Amino acid sequence: MNLALTLLASAGTLGWMWPRFFARIRHRLQPHTALALWPVTQSLFVLLVVAAAIALALPARTAEHLASLLGSCWELLAHGSPQASETIAGASAGLLVGAVLVRIFYLARRERVRQKTLRDKYVGALHLAGTQKPEHPGVWWLETDTPVAFCVAGKNPTVGASTGLFNHLTADEVGAVLAHERAHARFRHHTLILWAESVGRTLPCVPLFAHSPSMVRELAEQAADAEAALDHGHLVVASALRTMSAIPAPAPAPSQILEMVSGTVTTRLERLCAEAYRHPRRRHSVQVGTLLGCAMAVPLVGGCVAALAMYAFSCT
Ligand SMILES: [Zn+2]
């Protein structure tokens, strides 16, 4: 029982404390790093809950045997209450986790089918009304003066833009805008957002999942900006974003389309001009290693504190 409680305490630390910690440090992180952390920490949360369910359901002797293999400290975490009730609790927790996972996959699947239907409609219209230019391969151009650029979700995401970009932006800014949209396609941001929305709707009571849809969508925009800044410079991307955001789009884009002007433009402009965009690739790899270590350490520290508290309580 103690091992299961320790694992649940670790999951709770991750589920409730990690988003607060992340909110404090996010402005110091590379957008790619911050974006990668959400699915990683969510997977870790699920693994901890699954491990807790297994620890409850396992026969006491098996757990004790496993604990003995890991050293004497694990003895503190061995079972201490009647096995039947633990097995029932473990099986119930396992069923609950299974139901949650099934719902996440069901919502993701349903949204994927809905997106495919709409995507086929949008891409069909784009191919019908748009044209391609040899100097911008893979981009479908629409004849309109409003400067817009977007990426439509799909197995092979489609990038579209309006010819109005040429009237309002410099050639380098147009290149930066297209690089931003290509980054959405290359890094599969639509898929990340789809999963974030599915887990957010399934577990709205856990902050780690509830904040996920808005956070992942915002970070995907910042990550695409950072990628465009690698080739065109952060000032060029910021200039293009500032110009396009000053001209209102004809209508808001549906969820399966990521536009150039979406998310919190002010925050994106601040990030583009921040120090964090210097040497982004080197910083990204360092930060990924450091933060993955932190993500692993948070539940471990929480679990150790819970284990020590339970041991002290059992000794009194
Ligand atoms: Zn975008």
py3Dmol code that shows the C-alpha trace and the ligand (Angstrom):
import py3Dmol

protein = """\
ATOM      1  CA  MET A   1       0.000   0.000   0.000  1.00  0.00           C
ATOM      2  CA  ASN A   2       2.795   2.392   0.915  1.00  0.00           C
ATOM      3  CA  LEU A   3       4.494   1.955  -2.449  1.00  0.00           C
ATOM      4  CA  ALA A   4       1.233   2.728  -4.268  1.00  0.00           C
ATOM      5  CA  LEU A   5       0.638   5.817  -2.124  1.00  0.00           C
ATOM      6  CA  THR A   6       4.175   6.972  -2.794  1.00  0.00           C
ATOM      7  CA  LEU A   7       3.662   6.613  -6.536  1.00  0.00           C
ATOM      8  CA  LEU A   8       0.321   8.423  -6.346  1.00  0.00           C
ATOM      9  CA  ALA A   9       1.932  11.219  -4.313  1.00  0.00           C
ATOM     10  CA  SER A  10       4.593  11.497  -7.024  1.00  0.00           C
ATOM     11  CA  ALA A  11       1.923  11.669  -9.750  1.00  0.00           C
ATOM     12  CA  GLY A  12       0.042  14.288  -7.731  1.00  0.00           C
ATOM     13  CA  THR A  13       3.187  16.383  -7.385  1.00  0.00           C
ATOM     14  CA  LEU A  14       3.666  16.231 -11.130  1.00  0.00           C
ATOM     15  CA  GLY A  15       0.009  16.831 -11.986  1.00  0.00           C
ATOM     16  CA  TRP A  16      -0.577  19.784  -9.693  1.00  0.00           C
ATOM     17  CA  MET A  17       2.838  21.340  -8.996  1.00  0.00           C
ATOM     18  CA  TRP A  18       4.598  20.997 -12.352  1.00  0.00           C
ATOM     19  CA  PRO A  19       2.335  23.492 -14.264  1.00  0.00           C
ATOM     20  CA  ARG A  20       3.019  26.143 -11.589  1.00  0.00           C
ATOM     21  CA  PHE A  21       6.747  25.514 -11.804  1.00  0.00           C
ATOM     22  CA  PHE A  22       6.580  25.548 -15.603  1.00  0.00           C
ATOM     23  CA  ALA A  23       4.721  28.904 -15.618  1.00  0.00           C
ATOM     24  CA  ARG A  24       7.640  30.443 -13.710  1.00  0.00           C
ATOM     25  CA  ILE A  25      10.389  29.174 -15.996  1.00  0.00           C
ATOM     26  CA  ARG A  26       8.701  29.083 -19.414  1.00  0.00           C
ATOM     27  CA  HIS A  27       9.987  32.497 -20.515  1.00  0.00           C
ATOM     28  CA  ARG A  28      13.570  31.222 -20.061  1.00  0.00           C
ATOM     29  CA  LEU A  29      13.058  28.127 -22.223  1.00  0.00           C
ATOM     30  CA  GLN A  30      13.426  27.570 -25.913  1.00  0.00           C
ATOM     31  CA  PRO A  31       9.886  27.100 -27.336  1.00  0.00           C
ATOM     32  CA  HIS A  32      10.823  23.651 -28.746  1.00  0.00           C
ATOM     33  CA  THR A  33      11.994  22.592 -25.282  1.00  0.00           C
ATOM     34  CA  ALA A  34       8.887  23.897 -23.554  1.00  0.00           C
ATOM     35  CA  LEU A  35       6.652  22.251 -26.160  1.00  0.00           C
ATOM     36  CA  ALA A  36       8.367  18.855 -25.757  1.00  0.00           C
ATOM     37  CA  LEU A  37       7.971  18.955 -21.976  1.00  0.00           C
ATOM     38  CA  TRP A  38       4.171  18.746 -21.974  1.00  0.00           C
ATOM     39  CA  PRO A  39       3.710  15.299 -23.551  1.00  0.00           C
ATOM     40  CA  VAL A  40       6.743  14.004 -21.626  1.00  0.00           C
ATOM     41  CA  THR A  41       5.426  15.070 -18.207  1.00  0.00           C
ATOM     42  CA  GLN A  42       1.916  13.873 -19.072  1.00  0.00           C
ATOM     43  CA  SER A  43       3.278  10.446 -20.073  1.00  0.00           C
ATOM     44  CA  LEU A  44       5.256  10.317 -16.827  1.00  0.00           C
ATOM     45  CA  PHE A  45       2.093  11.128 -14.852  1.00  0.00           C
ATOM     46  CA  VAL A  46       0.211   8.270 -16.541  1.00  0.00           C
ATOM     47  CA  LEU A  47       3.126   5.861 -15.947  1.00  0.00           C
ATOM     48  CA  LEU A  48       3.190   6.722 -12.234  1.00  0.00           C
ATOM     49  CA  VAL A  49      -0.563   6.134 -11.889  1.00  0.00           C
ATOM     50  CA  VAL A  50      -0.307   2.841 -13.800  1.00  0.00           C
ATOM     51  CA  ALA A  51       2.610   1.782 -11.577  1.00  0.00           C
ATOM     52  CA  ALA A  52       0.533   2.642  -8.484  1.00  0.00           C
ATOM     53  CA  ALA A  53      -2.341   0.475  -9.759  1.00  0.00           C
ATOM     54  CA  ILE A  54       0.064  -2.421 -10.421  1.00  0.00           C
ATOM     55  CA  ALA A  55       1.655  -2.007  -6.973  1.00  0.00           C
ATOM     56  CA  LEU A  56      -1.775  -2.253  -5.377  1.00  0.00           C
ATOM     57  CA  ALA A  57      -2.873  -5.255  -7.421  1.00  0.00           C
ATOM     58  CA  LEU A  58       0.342  -7.282  -7.055  1.00  0.00           C
ATOM     59  CA  PRO A  59       0.425  -9.991  -4.366  1.00  0.00           C
ATOM     60  CA  ALA A  60       2.260  -8.751  -1.276  1.00  0.00           C
ATOM     61  CA  ARG A  61       5.037 -11.338  -1.566  1.00  0.00           C
ATOM     62  CA  THR A  62       5.761 -10.357  -5.156  1.00  0.00           C
ATOM     63  CA  ALA A  63       6.017  -6.729  -4.144  1.00  0.00           C
ATOM     64  CA  GLU A  64       8.256  -7.580  -1.241  1.00  0.00           C
ATOM     65  CA  HIS A  65      10.476  -9.689  -3.504  1.00  0.00           C
ATOM     66  CA  LEU A  66      10.780  -6.848  -5.984  1.00  0.00           C
ATOM     67  CA  ALA A  67      11.454  -4.457  -3.134  1.00  0.00           C
ATOM     68  CA  SER A  68      14.236  -6.654  -1.788  1.00  0.00           C
ATOM     69  CA  LEU A  69      15.924  -6.580  -5.174  1.00  0.00           C
ATOM     70  CA  LEU A  70      16.018  -2.822  -5.119  1.00  0.00           C
ATOM     71  CA  GLY A  71      17.631  -2.547  -1.716  1.00  0.00           C
ATOM     72  CA  SER A  72      16.691  -2.250   1.876  1.00  0.00           C
ATOM     73  CA  CYS A  73      15.240   1.228   1.503  1.00  0.00           C
ATOM     74  CA  TRP A  74      12.456  -0.216  -0.596  1.00  0.00           C
ATOM     75  CA  GLU A  75      11.465  -2.353   2.379  1.00  0.00           C
ATOM     76  CA  LEU A  76       9.983   0.802   3.831  1.00  0.00           C
ATOM     77  CA  LEU A  77       7.595   0.842   0.914  1.00  0.00           C
ATOM     78  CA  ALA A  78       6.362  -2.759   1.206  1.00  0.00           C
ATOM     79  CA  HIS A  79       2.704  -3.552   1.663  1.00  0.00           C
ATOM     80  CA  GLY A  80       1.179  -3.148   5.099  1.00  0.00           C
ATOM     81  CA  SER A  81      -2.579  -3.609   4.801  1.00  0.00           C
ATOM     82  CA  PRO A  82      -4.809  -6.608   3.993  1.00  0.00           C
ATOM     83  CA  GLN A  83      -4.064  -7.893   0.468  1.00  0.00           C
ATOM     84  CA  ALA A  84      -7.672  -8.383  -0.630  1.00  0.00           C
ATOM     85  CA  SER A  85      -8.594  -4.733  -0.216  1.00  0.00           C
ATOM     86  CA  GLU A  86      -5.362  -3.685  -1.941  1.00  0.00           C
ATOM     87  CA  THR A  87      -6.045  -5.984  -4.886  1.00  0.00           C
ATOM     88  CA  ILE A  88      -9.560  -4.597  -5.245  1.00  0.00           C
ATOM     89  CA  ALA A  89      -8.223  -1.037  -5.015  1.00  0.00           C
ATOM     90  CA  GLY A  90      -5.492  -1.863  -7.543  1.00  0.00           C
ATOM     91  CA  ALA A  91      -7.930  -3.449  -9.985  1.00  0.00           C
ATOM     92  CA  SER A  92     -10.277  -0.456  -9.626  1.00  0.00           C
ATOM     93  CA  ALA A  93      -7.411   1.973 -10.212  1.00  0.00           C
ATOM     94  CA  GLY A  94      -6.315  -0.107 -13.230  1.00  0.00           C
ATOM     95  CA  LEU A  95      -9.824  -0.013 -14.679  1.00  0.00           C
ATOM     96  CA  LEU A  96     -10.012   3.740 -14.088  1.00  0.00           C
ATOM     97  CA  VAL A  97      -6.685   4.339 -15.848  1.00  0.00           C
ATOM     98  CA  GLY A  98      -7.802   2.059 -18.694  1.00  0.00           C
ATOM     99  CA  ALA A  99     -11.072   3.967 -19.056  1.00  0.00           C
ATOM    100  CA  VAL A 100      -9.211   7.293 -19.109  1.00  0.00           C
ATOM    101  CA  LEU A 101      -6.795   6.046 -21.798  1.00  0.00           C
ATOM    102  CA  VAL A 102      -9.659   4.655 -23.896  1.00  0.00           C
ATOM    103  CA  ARG A 103     -11.461   8.006 -23.695  1.00  0.00           C
ATOM    104  CA  ILE A 104      -8.313   9.914 -24.710  1.00  0.00           C
ATOM    105  CA  PHE A 105      -7.822   7.653 -27.751  1.00  0.00           C
ATOM    106  CA  TYR A 106     -11.530   7.816 -28.593  1.00  0.00           C
ATOM    107  CA  LEU A 107     -11.583  11.641 -28.514  1.00  0.00           C
ATOM    108  CA  ALA A 108      -8.351  11.848 -30.529  1.00  0.00           C
ATOM    109  CA  ARG A 109      -9.698   9.407 -33.102  1.00  0.00           C
ATOM    110  CA  ARG A 110     -13.043  11.230 -33.397  1.00  0.00           C
ATOM    111  CA  GLU A 111     -11.314  14.601 -33.785  1.00  0.00           C
ATOM    112  CA  ARG A 112      -8.939  13.129 -36.360  1.00  0.00           C
ATOM    113  CA  VAL A 113     -11.834  11.862 -38.471  1.00  0.00           C
ATOM    114  CA  ARG A 114     -13.590  15.226 -38.182  1.00  0.00           C
ATOM    115  CA  GLN A 115     -10.381  17.042 -39.138  1.00  0.00           C
ATOM    116  CA  LYS A 116      -9.848  14.784 -42.135  1.00  0.00           C
ATOM    117  CA  THR A 117     -13.312  15.549 -43.497  1.00  0.00           C
ATOM    118  CA  LEU A 118     -12.837  19.301 -43.103  1.00  0.00           C
ATOM    119  CA  ARG A 119      -9.248  19.135 -44.286  1.00  0.00           C
ATOM    120  CA  ASP A 120     -10.290  17.435 -47.529  1.00  0.00           C
ATOM    121  CA  LYS A 121     -12.827  20.213 -48.058  1.00  0.00           C
ATOM    122  CA  TYR A 122     -10.322  23.034 -47.396  1.00  0.00           C
ATOM    123  CA  VAL A 123      -7.511  21.473 -49.401  1.00  0.00           C
ATOM    124  CA  GLY A 124      -9.894  20.725 -52.282  1.00  0.00           C
ATOM    125  CA  ALA A 125     -10.981  24.366 -52.346  1.00  0.00           C
ATOM    126  CA  LEU A 126      -7.361  25.509 -52.071  1.00  0.00           C
ATOM    127  CA  HIS A 127      -6.297  23.358 -55.026  1.00  0.00           C
ATOM    128  CA  LEU A 128      -9.276  24.627 -57.009  1.00  0.00           C
ATOM    129  CA  ALA A 129      -8.837  28.343 -56.318  1.00  0.00           C
ATOM    130  CA  GLY A 130      -5.093  28.504 -55.661  1.00  0.00           C
ATOM    131  CA  THR A 131      -1.993  28.441 -57.808  1.00  0.00           C
ATOM    132  CA  GLN A 132       1.605  27.428 -57.187  1.00  0.00           C
ATOM    133  CA  LYS A 133       4.742  29.456 -57.831  1.00  0.00           C
ATOM    134  CA  PRO A 134       8.045  27.803 -58.814  1.00  0.00           C
ATOM    135  CA  GLU A 135       9.989  30.063 -56.410  1.00  0.00           C
ATOM    136  CA  HIS A 136       7.870  28.864 -53.445  1.00  0.00           C
ATOM    137  CA  PRO A 137       7.433  25.095 -53.922  1.00  0.00           C
ATOM    138  CA  GLY A 138       4.686  23.374 -51.939  1.00  0.00           C
ATOM    139  CA  VAL A 139       2.764  26.582 -51.210  1.00  0.00           C
ATOM    140  CA  TRP A 140      -0.727  27.229 -52.597  1.00  0.00           C
ATOM    141  CA  TRP A 141      -1.404  30.904 -53.330  1.00  0.00           C
ATOM    142  CA  LEU A 142      -4.795  32.605 -53.138  1.00  0.00           C
ATOM    143  CA  GLU A 143      -5.450  35.875 -54.966  1.00  0.00           C
ATOM    144  CA  THR A 144      -6.455  38.307 -52.223  1.00  0.00           C
ATOM    145  CA  ASP A 145      -4.938  41.502 -50.837  1.00  0.00           C
ATOM    146  CA  THR A 146      -5.290  40.519 -47.176  1.00  0.00           C
ATOM    147  CA  PRO A 147      -1.945  39.057 -46.029  1.00  0.00           C
ATOM    148  CA  VAL A 148      -2.610  35.590 -44.640  1.00  0.00           C
ATOM    149  CA  ALA A 149      -0.577  32.381 -44.365  1.00  0.00           C
ATOM    150  CA  PHE A 150      -1.711  29.097 -42.904  1.00  0.00           C
ATOM    151  CA  CYS A 151      -1.006  25.388 -42.582  1.00  0.00           C
ATOM    152  CA  VAL A 152      -3.840  22.843 -42.886  1.00  0.00           C
ATOM    153  CA  ALA A 153      -3.617  19.661 -40.783  1.00  0.00           C
ATOM    154  CA  GLY A 154      -3.240  16.269 -42.443  1.00  0.00           C
ATOM    155  CA  LYS A 155      -0.915  13.371 -43.181  1.00  0.00           C
ATOM    156  CA  ASN A 156       0.964  15.760 -45.440  1.00  0.00           C
ATOM    157  CA  PRO A 157       0.043  19.208 -44.072  1.00  0.00           C
ATOM    158  CA  THR A 158      -0.701  21.784 -46.764  1.00  0.00           C
ATOM    159  CA  VAL A 159       0.699  25.307 -46.644  1.00  0.00           C
ATOM    160  CA  GLY A 160      -1.342  28.139 -48.141  1.00  0.00           C
ATOM    161  CA  ALA A 161      -0.830  31.899 -48.394  1.00  0.00           C
ATOM    162  CA  SER A 162      -2.338  34.952 -50.046  1.00  0.00           C
ATOM    163  CA  THR A 163      -0.678  37.054 -52.714  1.00  0.00           C
ATOM    164  CA  GLY A 164      -1.381  40.017 -50.413  1.00  0.00           C
ATOM    165  CA  LEU A 165       1.798  39.046 -48.555  1.00  0.00           C
ATOM    166  CA  PHE A 166       3.819  40.532 -51.433  1.00  0.00           C
ATOM    167  CA  ASN A 167       1.971  43.853 -51.120  1.00  0.00           C
ATOM    168  CA  HIS A 168       2.526  44.289 -47.375  1.00  0.00           C
ATOM    169  CA  LEU A 169       5.814  42.491 -46.586  1.00  0.00           C
ATOM    170  CA  THR A 170       9.378  42.492 -47.878  1.00  0.00           C
ATOM    171  CA  ALA A 171      10.689  39.418 -49.731  1.00  0.00           C
ATOM    172  CA  ASP A 172      12.614  38.306 -46.627  1.00  0.00           C
ATOM    173  CA  GLU A 173       9.519  38.699 -44.438  1.00  0.00           C
ATOM    174  CA  VAL A 174       7.487  36.594 -46.875  1.00  0.00           C
ATOM    175  CA  GLY A 175      10.181  33.914 -46.630  1.00  0.00           C
ATOM    176  CA  ALA A 176       9.986  34.074 -42.811  1.00  0.00           C
ATOM    177  CA  VAL A 177       6.197  33.705 -42.861  1.00  0.00           C
ATOM    178  CA  LEU A 178       6.422  30.655 -45.125  1.00  0.00           C
ATOM    179  CA  ALA A 179       9.185  29.191 -42.938  1.00  0.00           C
ATOM    180  CA  HIS A 180       6.856  29.600 -39.932  1.00  0.00           C
ATOM    181  CA  GLU A 181       4.094  27.651 -41.697  1.00  0.00           C
ATOM    182  CA  ARG A 182       6.500  24.976 -42.945  1.00  0.00           C
ATOM    183  CA  ALA A 183       7.699  24.524 -39.346  1.00  0.00           C
ATOM    184  CA  HIS A 184       4.100  23.742 -38.296  1.00  0.00           C
ATOM    185  CA  ALA A 185       4.010  21.081 -41.017  1.00  0.00           C
ATOM    186  CA  ARG A 186       7.462  19.619 -40.332  1.00  0.00           C
ATOM    187  CA  PHE A 187       7.097  19.326 -36.549  1.00  0.00           C
ATOM    188  CA  ARG A 188       3.523  17.992 -36.707  1.00  0.00           C
ATOM    189  CA  HIS A 189       2.146  20.732 -34.479  1.00  0.00           C
ATOM    190  CA  HIS A 190      -1.439  19.861 -35.472  1.00  0.00           C
ATOM    191  CA  THR A 191      -0.982  16.372 -34.020  1.00  0.00           C
ATOM    192  CA  LEU A 192       0.482  17.715 -30.771  1.00  0.00           C
ATOM    193  CA  ILE A 193      -2.472  20.100 -30.415  1.00  0.00           C
ATOM    194  CA  LEU A 194      -4.969  17.339 -31.189  1.00  0.00           C
ATOM    195  CA  TRP A 195      -3.564  15.124 -28.423  1.00  0.00           C
ATOM    196  CA  ALA A 196      -3.347  18.050 -26.001  1.00  0.00           C
ATOM    197  CA  GLU A 197      -7.014  18.837 -26.578  1.00  0.00           C
ATOM    198  CA  SER A 198      -8.008  15.178 -26.145  1.00  0.00           C
ATOM    199  CA  VAL A 199      -6.185  14.754 -22.818  1.00  0.00           C
ATOM    200  CA  GLY A 200      -7.369  18.189 -21.655  1.00  0.00           C
ATOM    201  CA  ARG A 201     -11.019  17.231 -22.226  1.00  0.00           C
ATOM    202  CA  THR A 202     -10.535  13.828 -20.567  1.00  0.00           C
ATOM    203  CA  LEU A 203      -8.813  15.049 -17.381  1.00  0.00           C
ATOM    204  CA  PRO A 204      -9.917  18.677 -16.886  1.00  0.00           C
ATOM    205  CA  CYS A 205      -9.516  18.331 -13.097  1.00  0.00           C
ATOM    206  CA  VAL A 206      -5.717  17.855 -13.297  1.00  0.00           C
ATOM    207  CA  PRO A 207      -3.848  21.127 -14.103  1.00  0.00           C
ATOM    208  CA  LEU A 208      -1.146  19.243 -16.041  1.00  0.00           C
ATOM    209  CA  PHE A 209      -3.836  18.199 -18.547  1.00  0.00           C
ATOM    210  CA  ALA A 210      -6.323  21.080 -18.187  1.00  0.00           C
ATOM    211  CA  HIS A 211      -3.760  23.740 -19.218  1.00  0.00           C
ATOM    212  CA  SER A 212      -2.358  21.578 -21.979  1.00  0.00           C
ATOM    213  CA  PRO A 213      -4.527  22.656 -25.001  1.00  0.00           C
ATOM    214  CA  SER A 214      -3.959  26.413 -24.678  1.00  0.00           C
ATOM    215  CA  MET A 215      -0.337  25.983 -23.620  1.00  0.00           C
ATOM    216  CA  VAL A 216       0.607  23.608 -26.467  1.00  0.00           C
ATOM    217  CA  ARG A 217      -1.144  25.781 -29.053  1.00  0.00           C
ATOM    218  CA  GLU A 218       0.693  28.883 -27.801  1.00  0.00           C
ATOM    219  CA  LEU A 219       4.052  27.099 -27.634  1.00  0.00           C
ATOM    220  CA  ALA A 220       3.580  25.657 -31.140  1.00  0.00           C
ATOM    221  CA  GLU A 221       3.305  29.220 -32.481  1.00  0.00           C
ATOM    222  CA  GLN A 222       6.423  30.264 -30.585  1.00  0.00           C
ATOM    223  CA  ALA A 223       8.302  27.169 -31.791  1.00  0.00           C
ATOM    224  CA  ALA A 224       7.374  27.942 -35.416  1.00  0.00           C
ATOM    225  CA  ASP A 225       8.559  31.541 -34.909  1.00  0.00           C
ATOM    226  CA  ALA A 226      11.858  30.278 -33.500  1.00  0.00           C
ATOM    227  CA  GLU A 227      12.338  27.948 -36.463  1.00  0.00           C
ATOM    228  CA  ALA A 228      11.653  30.762 -38.953  1.00  0.00           C
ATOM    229  CA  ALA A 229      14.086  32.987 -37.024  1.00  0.00           C
ATOM    230  CA  LEU A 230      16.890  30.471 -37.605  1.00  0.00           C
ATOM    231  CA  ASP A 231      16.925  31.203 -41.353  1.00  0.00           C
ATOM    232  CA  HIS A 232      15.564  34.739 -41.507  1.00  0.00           C
ATOM    233  CA  GLY A 233      16.476  36.347 -38.189  1.00  0.00           C
ATOM    234  CA  HIS A 234      14.220  37.056 -35.249  1.00  0.00           C
ATOM    235  CA  LEU A 235      13.766  40.722 -36.162  1.00  0.00           C
ATOM    236  CA  VAL A 236      12.460  39.835 -39.641  1.00  0.00           C
ATOM    237  CA  VAL A 237       9.947  37.349 -38.178  1.00  0.00           C
ATOM    238  CA  ALA A 238       8.876  39.912 -35.569  1.00  0.00           C
ATOM    239  CA  SER A 239       8.449  42.574 -38.237  1.00  0.00           C
ATOM    240  CA  ALA A 240       6.296  40.278 -40.407  1.00  0.00           C
ATOM    241  CA  LEU A 241       4.173  39.267 -37.423  1.00  0.00           C
ATOM    242  CA  ARG A 242       3.690  42.886 -36.361  1.00  0.00           C
ATOM    243  CA  THR A 243       2.612  43.947 -39.863  1.00  0.00           C
ATOM    244  CA  MET A 244       0.229  41.016 -40.386  1.00  0.00           C
ATOM    245  CA  SER A 245      -1.366  41.315 -36.944  1.00  0.00           C
ATOM    246  CA  ALA A 246      -2.223  44.964 -37.685  1.00  0.00           C
ATOM    247  CA  ILE A 247      -4.390  43.873 -40.642  1.00  0.00           C
ATOM    248  CA  PRO A 248      -7.456  41.919 -39.486  1.00  0.00           C
ATOM    249  CA  ALA A 249      -8.097  38.542 -41.138  1.00  0.00           C
ATOM    250  CA  PRO A 250     -11.469  38.131 -42.890  1.00  0.00           C
ATOM    251  CA  ALA A 251     -12.560  35.369 -40.451  1.00  0.00           C
ATOM    252  CA  PRO A 252     -11.085  33.342 -37.576  1.00  0.00           C
ATOM    253  CA  ALA A 253      -9.452  30.085 -38.672  1.00  0.00           C
ATOM    254  CA  PRO A 254     -10.953  26.721 -37.646  1.00  0.00           C
ATOM    255  CA  SER A 255      -9.015  24.583 -35.169  1.00  0.00           C
ATOM    256  CA  GLN A 256      -7.329  22.365 -37.766  1.00  0.00           C
ATOM    257  CA  ILE A 257      -5.687  25.373 -39.448  1.00  0.00           C
ATOM    258  CA  LEU A 258      -2.677  27.083 -37.885  1.00  0.00           C
ATOM    259  CA  GLU A 259      -2.269  30.650 -39.107  1.00  0.00           C
ATOM    260  CA  MET A 260       0.673  32.994 -38.962  1.00  0.00           C
ATOM    261  CA  VAL A 261      -1.317  35.416 -36.812  1.00  0.00           C
ATOM    262  CA  SER A 262      -2.666  33.336 -33.942  1.00  0.00           C
ATOM    263  CA  GLY A 263      -1.896  32.920 -30.277  1.00  0.00           C
ATOM    264  CA  THR A 264      -0.869  35.868 -28.114  1.00  0.00           C
ATOM    265  CA  VAL A 265       0.934  38.120 -30.573  1.00  0.00           C
ATOM    266  CA  THR A 266       2.366  40.366 -27.832  1.00  0.00           C
ATOM    267  CA  THR A 267       3.960  37.397 -26.067  1.00  0.00           C
ATOM    268  CA  ARG A 268       5.340  36.060 -29.348  1.00  0.00           C
ATOM    269  CA  LEU A 269       6.893  39.439 -30.175  1.00  0.00           C
ATOM    270  CA  GLU A 270       8.464  39.607 -26.717  1.00  0.00           C
ATOM    271  CA  ARG A 271       9.867  36.093 -27.129  1.00  0.00           C
ATOM    272  CA  LEU A 272      11.244  36.859 -30.579  1.00  0.00           C
ATOM    273  CA  CYS A 273      13.199  39.782 -29.178  1.00  0.00           C
ATOM    274  CA  ALA A 274      14.331  37.917 -26.047  1.00  0.00           C
ATOM    275  CA  GLU A 275      17.820  36.675 -25.291  1.00  0.00           C
ATOM    276  CA  ALA A 276      16.565  33.070 -25.385  1.00  0.00           C
ATOM    277  CA  TYR A 277      16.571  33.165 -29.188  1.00  0.00           C
ATOM    278  CA  ARG A 278      20.359  33.480 -29.342  1.00  0.00           C
ATOM    279  CA  HIS A 279      22.089  30.178 -30.148  1.00  0.00           C
ATOM    280  CA  PRO A 280      18.716  28.376 -30.045  1.00  0.00           C
ATOM    281  CA  ARG A 281      19.882  24.883 -31.092  1.00  0.00           C
ATOM    282  CA  ARG A 282      22.639  24.643 -28.481  1.00  0.00           C
ATOM    283  CA  ARG A 283      20.365  25.997 -25.763  1.00  0.00           C
ATOM    284  CA  HIS A 284      17.605  23.614 -26.826  1.00  0.00           C
ATOM    285  CA  SER A 285      19.672  20.457 -26.309  1.00  0.00           C
ATOM    286  CA  VAL A 286      21.037  21.677 -22.950  1.00  0.00           C
ATOM    287  CA  GLN A 287      17.589  22.674 -21.748  1.00  0.00           C
ATOM    288  CA  VAL A 288      15.985  19.406 -22.855  1.00  0.00           C
ATOM    289  CA  GLY A 289      18.491  17.429 -20.793  1.00  0.00           C
ATOM    290  CA  THR A 290      18.169  19.682 -17.758  1.00  0.00           C
ATOM    291  CA  LEU A 291      14.397  19.848 -17.778  1.00  0.00           C
ATOM    292  CA  LEU A 292      13.833  16.175 -18.417  1.00  0.00           C
ATOM    293  CA  GLY A 293      15.995  15.600 -15.360  1.00  0.00           C
ATOM    294  CA  CYS A 294      13.848  18.078 -13.410  1.00  0.00           C
ATOM    295  CA  ALA A 295      10.636  16.444 -14.667  1.00  0.00           C
ATOM    296  CA  MET A 296      11.905  13.088 -13.401  1.00  0.00           C
ATOM    297  CA  ALA A 297      13.194  14.585 -10.142  1.00  0.00           C
ATOM    298  CA  VAL A 298       9.963  16.349  -9.138  1.00  0.00           C
ATOM    299  CA  PRO A 299       7.910  13.142  -8.670  1.00  0.00           C
ATOM    300  CA  LEU A 300      10.877  11.291  -7.189  1.00  0.00           C
ATOM    301  CA  VAL A 301      11.403  13.999  -4.554  1.00  0.00           C
ATOM    302  CA  GLY A 302       7.657  14.110  -3.860  1.00  0.00           C
ATOM    303  CA  GLY A 303       7.574  10.322  -3.545  1.00  0.00           C
ATOM    304  CA  CYS A 304      10.573  10.242  -1.200  1.00  0.00           C
ATOM    305  CA  VAL A 305       9.052  12.931   1.017  1.00  0.00           C
ATOM    306  CA  ALA A 306       5.766  10.990   1.114  1.00  0.00           C
ATOM    307  CA  ALA A 307       7.612   7.729   1.884  1.00  0.00           C
ATOM    308  CA  LEU A 308       9.591   9.332   4.711  1.00  0.00           C
ATOM    309  CA  ALA A 309       6.438  10.924   6.119  1.00  0.00           C
ATOM    310  CA  MET A 310       4.629   7.566   6.075  1.00  0.00           C
ATOM    311  CA  TYR A 311       7.636   5.819   7.669  1.00  0.00           C
ATOM    312  CA  ALA A 312       7.840   8.428  10.419  1.00  0.00           C
ATOM    313  CA  PHE A 313       4.071   8.123  10.974  1.00  0.00           C
ATOM    314  CA  SER A 314       4.287   4.293  11.173  1.00  0.00           C
ATOM    315  CA  CYS A 315       7.103   4.501  13.772  1.00  0.00           C
ATOM    316  CA  THR A 316       5.137   6.740  16.148  1.00  0.00           C
TER     317      THR A 316
END
"""
ligand_1 = """\
1
ZN
Zn 1.467 29.661 -36.798
"""
view = py3Dmol.view(width=600, height=400)
view.addModel(protein, "pdb")
view.setStyle({"model": 0}, {"cartoon": {"style": "trace"}})
view.addModel(ligand_1, "xyz")
view.setStyle({"model": 1}, {"stick": {}})
view.zoomTo()
view.show()
